[in-house]
Amino acid sequence: MVEGDLAAQQQEVSRLMGRCVLRLQQYERQLKSILAHSDMRGAMQGLEAAGVDRGVDTSQQTLGMLVRTFVGSVLVGGEPATLEDDDEDRAGDPPSFRLRVRLGVGEKGLATTEAELRDLVRVRNDLIHHFMERHDLWTLEGCRAAQQDLTASCDRIGDHLARLREWAADIESVMDAARQRARSEAFHDAVVNGINPDGSVFWPSAGIVAALREASKTLAVNGWTEVAMAARWIAERYPHQTPEKYGCTTLAQVLHESGEFDLCRVEMDGMRRRSYRLRDRSS
């Protein structure tokens, strides 16, 4: 009878241990997902694509490493520090974005939360590496003590998991707002076409300027591109990039107003044709 009772108690210990381990794995998966979505960059057209570059590689990180990464980078006490971006924007590059998400909990809240997360890591390490050192699972008394310990640990892990899911929901809300903003016409005009809400144009990032640069790379002869040929090329590939969109009547006016190009008449096939080239700022 005692052996049967002991076997039942040992089975209950195994069940509770499995529950703790599963909750810990849920926690780690959720934390990895938060870190993966907390810092993203890529081309504007890839904002909703799976190919967006993630800022944090968590594939080989333990729970302790994940927590250290999370605290201070995503979970912050005050205003997050401005991070220098090593990437240089180059003329002609497609419009890109960088999205960073931070969770502010206040300075006192950060210290408290960091201590609680370190305690969670300790609980995890104790369960995985030292549990059988602390509990005699070959006696009824030892099994009952182990069950009490596992029940308390499981509840503690569950509380942490519930809070982490709340943070994840907050981040998802921010991401949804960003996606909605990115789908708006005003955002597309400002970011992709360089057209400000007041109708003014930031020419270096204007979509039609990017199209002119691309046309020049394809069509230039001795560094110069015929304006009429570029107009046909752009109309075929980027029909929405018209001079009228930018308050101009002709492509030549765009070339002049943008200040990004040199304009002149170049002799081509025995005729002097209006042509352009990208302006050399150094000269």
HELIX and SHEET records of a PDB file:
HELIX    1   1 VAL A    2  HIS A   37  1                                  36    
HELIX    2   2 MET A   44  GLY A   46  5                                   3    
HELIX    3   3 LEU A   63  SER A   73  1                                  11    
HELIX    4   4 GLU A  107  ASN A  125  1                                  19    
HELIX    5   5 ASP A  126  HIS A  130  3                                   5    
HELIX    6   6 PHE A  131  ARG A  134  1                                   4    
HELIX    7   7 LEU A  140  ARG A  183  1                                  44    
HELIX    8   8 GLU A  185  VAL A  191  1                                   7    
HELIX    9   9 TRP A  203  SER A  205  5                                   3    
HELIX   10  10 GLY A  207  LEU A  219  1                                  13    
HELIX   11  11 VAL A  227  ARG A  237  1                                  11    
HELIX   12  12 PRO A  243  TYR A  246  5                                   4    
HELIX   13  13 LEU A  251  SER A  258  1                                   8    
SHEET    1   A 3 ASP A  53  ARG A  54  0                                        
SHEET    2   A 3 ASP A  39  ALA A  43 -1                                        
SHEET    3   A 3 SER A  96  ARG A 100 -1                                        
SHEET    1   B 2 LEU A  75  VAL A  76  0                                        
SHEET    2   B 2 LEU A 103  GLY A 104  1                                        
SHEET    1   C 3 THR A 225  GLU A 226  0                                        
SHEET    2   C 3 MET A 271  LEU A 278 -1                                        
SHEET    3   C 3 PHE A 261  MET A 268 -1                                        
END                                                                             
